[in-house]
Amino acid sequence: MSRRLVARSRWGPALLALAVIASIGRASAQARSEIGWLGVSIADVTEELAERLGTAFGPVAGNGVLVVEVLKGGPAEHAALQRGDVIVRLDAQPIWDVRQLQRKIRAEPVDQRVVLTVLRETSRVQVPVTIGAMPAEARAQLAGERFGFLVRAEDRPESRGAPAPATPRVYVAFVDTDSPAAHAGLQPMDVIREANGQPIRSLTDLDRAMAQSERSVALRVERRGAETSLTLTLEVPPR
């Protein structure tokens, strides 16, 4: 597995809980349609866990991904997927890492039934799951994904317990280290004030503004009390 893939897949459970998300290359085309969703928080299997699984189960088809949390009311909860399960197959396809599973789920039609093979304690279990549609708020958090960033709309973590800001804010939760967002200088905890000239006061505002962006987006962000303008541009693939 490449170093770059590992870096992208370890976004942390809080961010991966947004959905089982997706290939950046298809995000623009699918942004306004329903997106496949499992309703789980996942993480790559560590070397230590892989060794334990190998001892208990012998060689497995794929490296697998660990279910860190099952979101309440989601397809995974209805299917009785459990925290601590390790997903090693989706139908006949071995699962190697987080990004691969994300792409596979995203490619499935909503309401499609799939069968996950999971390693649970000392058993190998088949779990049928019906793919759901990603909730609107979760989808909006992915509005900047194809440019290499994810957002949240709430108080900054370090300010919890303090009075809520008078103006709602959408802040950057994650920036891919090798992405248009990083190259433009976008940073985690930047507050997005404008996108393509439109004021941003909610995730819905950002989702709507980003939908108008084909290959670039102009952001105005607040960072440590000062505002700055950034332009994020997608690279044109070579012909």
C-alpha positions as CSV (number, residue, x, y, z in Angstrom):
1,M,0.0,0.0,0.0
2,S,1.4,3.4,-0.9
3,R,2.3,6.0,1.7
4,R,0.0,8.4,0.1
5,L,-3.0,6.1,0.3
6,V,-2.3,5.4,4.0
7,A,-2.2,9.2,4.7
8,R,-5.5,9.7,3.0
9,S,-7.2,6.8,4.6
10,R,-6.3,7.8,8.2
11,W,-8.6,10.8,8.5
12,G,-9.8,9.7,11.9
13,P,-13.0,8.1,13.1
14,A,-14.8,11.5,13.5
15,L,-14.4,12.4,9.9
16,L,-14.9,8.9,8.4
17,A,-18.2,8.8,10.2
18,L,-19.4,11.4,7.8
19,A,-20.2,8.5,5.4
20,V,-18.4,5.8,3.7
21,I,-17.1,8.2,1.1
22,A,-15.8,8.3,-2.1
23,S,-13.5,8.7,-5.0
24,I,-12.5,12.3,-5.5
25,G,-12.6,11.9,-9.3
26,R,-16.4,11.1,-9.2
27,A,-17.4,13.6,-6.5
28,S,-18.4,16.4,-8.9
29,A,-20.6,14.1,-11.1
30,Q,-22.4,12.6,-8.1
31,A,-22.7,15.7,-5.9
32,R,-26.3,16.4,-6.7
33,S,-27.5,12.7,-6.8
34,E,-28.0,10.2,-4.0
35,I,-24.7,8.8,-2.6
36,G,-24.4,5.3,-1.2
37,W,-24.0,5.2,2.6
38,L,-23.4,2.5,5.2
39,G,-23.5,4.7,8.4
40,V,-20.3,3.6,10.0
41,S,-17.1,5.1,11.2
42,I,-14.1,3.1,10.0
43,A,-10.4,2.9,10.1
44,D,-7.6,0.9,8.5
45,V,-6.5,-2.3,10.3
46,T,-3.3,-1.7,12.2
47,E,-0.3,-4.1,11.9
48,E,-0.9,-5.3,15.5
49,L,-4.6,-6.1,14.7
50,A,-3.7,-7.7,11.4
51,E,-1.3,-10.1,13.3
52,R,-4.0,-11.0,15.8
53,L,-6.5,-11.6,13.0
54,G,-4.0,-13.8,11.2
55,T,-3.5,-15.9,14.3
56,A,-7.2,-16.3,14.8
57,F,-8.4,-16.8,11.2
58,G,-5.3,-17.7,9.2
59,P,-4.8,-15.8,5.8
60,V,-7.7,-13.6,4.9
61,A,-8.7,-12.4,1.5
62,G,-8.0,-8.7,2.2
63,N,-6.5,-6.5,4.9
64,G,-9.9,-5.3,5.9
65,V,-11.2,-2.2,7.6
66,L,-12.2,-1.9,11.3
67,V,-15.7,-0.7,12.2
68,V,-15.0,1.9,14.9
69,E,-18.6,3.0,15.4
70,V,-22.0,2.1,14.0
71,L,-24.2,5.2,13.5
72,K,-27.6,5.2,15.1
73,G,-30.4,4.7,12.6
74,G,-28.1,3.9,9.7
75,P,-28.1,0.9,7.3
76,A,-25.3,-0.8,9.3
77,E,-27.2,-0.6,12.5
78,H,-30.3,-2.1,10.9
79,A,-28.1,-4.9,9.5
80,A,-26.6,-5.6,13.0
81,L,-23.1,-4.7,12.0
82,Q,-21.1,-4.3,15.2
83,R,-18.4,-2.1,16.6
84,G,-15.1,-4.0,16.4
85,D,-16.1,-6.0,13.2
86,V,-13.4,-6.1,10.6
87,I,-14.9,-6.0,7.0
88,V,-12.8,-8.2,4.7
89,R,-15.2,-8.7,1.8
90,L,-18.0,-6.9,0.0
91,D,-19.8,-9.5,-2.0
92,A,-17.0,-11.3,-3.8
93,Q,-14.6,-8.4,-3.6
94,P,-11.8,-8.6,-1.0
95,I,-11.5,-5.3,1.0
96,W,-7.9,-4.0,1.5
97,D,-8.3,-0.5,3.0
98,V,-10.7,2.3,3.8
99,R,-10.5,4.1,0.5
100,Q,-11.3,1.0,-1.5
101,L,-14.4,0.3,0.7
102,Q,-15.4,3.9,0.3
103,R,-15.3,3.7,-3.5
104,K,-17.2,0.4,-3.6
105,I,-20.0,1.7,-1.4
106,R,-20.2,4.9,-3.2
107,A,-20.6,3.0,-6.5
108,E,-23.5,0.9,-5.3
109,P,-27.1,2.1,-6.1
110,V,-29.1,3.2,-3.1
111,D,-31.3,0.3,-1.9
112,Q,-28.9,-2.2,-3.3
113,R,-28.4,-5.3,-1.1
114,V,-24.8,-6.3,-0.6
115,V,-23.2,-8.9,1.7
116,L,-20.3,-7.9,3.9
117,T,-18.0,-10.6,5.2
118,V,-16.7,-9.6,8.6
119,L,-14.4,-11.1,11.2
120,R,-16.1,-10.8,14.6
121,E,-14.3,-12.1,17.7
122,T,-13.6,-15.7,16.6
123,S,-16.2,-16.0,13.9
124,R,-16.4,-15.2,10.2
125,V,-19.9,-13.7,9.7
126,Q,-21.9,-12.8,6.6
127,V,-23.8,-9.6,7.1
128,P,-26.4,-8.6,4.4
129,V,-26.7,-4.8,4.3
130,T,-29.1,-2.6,2.2
131,I,-27.2,0.5,1.0
132,G,-28.8,3.8,2.2
133,A,-28.8,7.3,0.9
134,M,-26.3,9.6,2.6
135,P,-28.1,12.2,4.7
136,A,-28.0,15.8,3.4
137,E,-25.9,17.2,6.2
138,A,-23.3,14.5,5.8
139,R,-23.2,15.0,2.1
140,A,-22.7,18.7,2.6
141,Q,-19.7,18.1,4.8
142,L,-18.1,16.5,1.7
143,A,-18.7,19.6,-0.5
144,G,-15.0,20.3,-0.8
145,E,-13.8,16.7,-1.0
146,R,-12.7,16.8,-4.7
147,F,-10.5,19.8,-3.8
148,G,-9.1,17.9,-0.9
149,F,-10.8,19.2,2.2
150,L,-13.7,18.3,4.6
151,V,-15.7,20.7,6.7
152,R,-17.8,20.8,9.8
153,A,-20.4,23.3,11.0
154,E,-20.2,23.8,14.7
155,D,-18.1,25.4,17.4
156,R,-14.4,24.7,17.2
157,P,-13.6,21.8,19.4
158,E,-11.4,23.8,21.8
159,S,-14.3,26.3,22.4
160,R,-16.9,23.8,23.5
161,G,-18.6,25.0,26.6
162,A,-18.2,28.6,25.6
163,P,-21.1,30.6,24.3
164,A,-22.0,29.9,20.6
165,P,-20.8,32.5,18.1
166,A,-23.3,35.1,17.0
167,T,-22.7,34.1,13.4
168,P,-22.9,30.4,12.5
169,R,-19.6,29.2,10.9
170,V,-18.4,26.4,8.7
171,Y,-14.8,25.5,9.4
172,V,-12.2,23.2,7.7
173,A,-11.9,19.9,9.6
174,F,-9.3,18.2,7.4
175,V,-7.0,19.1,4.5
176,D,-5.3,16.4,2.4
177,T,-1.6,17.0,2.4
178,D,-1.3,16.6,-1.4
179,S,-4.4,18.4,-2.8
180,P,-5.5,21.6,-4.4
181,A,-6.7,22.8,-1.0
182,A,-3.2,22.2,0.5
183,H,-1.5,23.8,-2.4
184,A,-3.6,26.9,-2.1
185,G,-2.8,27.2,1.6
186,L,-6.1,26.1,3.1
187,Q,-5.6,24.9,6.7
188,P,-7.6,23.0,9.3
189,M,-9.6,25.3,11.5
190,D,-9.9,27.9,8.8
191,V,-13.5,29.4,8.9
192,I,-15.0,29.7,5.5
193,R,-16.8,33.0,5.2
194,E,-17.4,33.1,1.4
195,A,-17.2,30.6,-1.5
196,N,-17.4,31.9,-5.0
197,G,-18.6,35.3,-3.6
198,Q,-21.5,33.7,-1.7
199,P,-21.7,34.1,2.1
200,I,-21.3,30.8,3.9
201,R,-23.3,30.5,7.1
202,S,-24.2,26.8,6.9
203,L,-23.2,23.5,5.3
204,T,-26.1,23.9,2.9
205,D,-24.7,27.3,1.8
206,L,-21.3,25.7,1.1
207,D,-22.8,22.7,-0.7
208,R,-24.8,25.1,-3.0
209,A,-21.8,27.3,-3.7
210,M,-19.4,24.4,-4.3
211,A,-21.8,22.8,-6.8
212,Q,-21.1,25.7,-9.1
213,S,-17.4,25.0,-9.1
214,E,-16.1,23.0,-12.1
215,R,-12.4,23.3,-11.8
216,S,-11.8,26.0,-9.3
217,V,-13.3,27.7,-6.3
218,A,-12.6,31.1,-4.7
219,L,-12.7,31.0,-0.9
220,R,-12.5,33.8,1.6
221,V,-11.5,32.3,5.0
222,E,-10.9,33.6,8.5
223,R,-7.7,32.5,10.2
224,R,-6.8,33.6,13.8
225,G,-9.0,36.7,13.4
226,A,-7.7,37.8,10.0
227,E,-9.3,37.1,6.6
228,T,-7.6,36.0,3.4
229,S,-8.6,34.9,-0.1
230,L,-7.6,31.6,-1.6
231,T,-8.3,30.0,-5.0
232,L,-8.4,26.2,-5.2
233,T,-7.8,24.8,-8.7
234,L,-8.1,21.2,-9.8
235,E,-5.2,20.0,-12.0
236,V,-6.1,19.2,-15.6
237,P,-5.2,15.6,-16.2
238,P,-2.6,15.1,-19.0
239,R,-4.0,13.8,-22.3
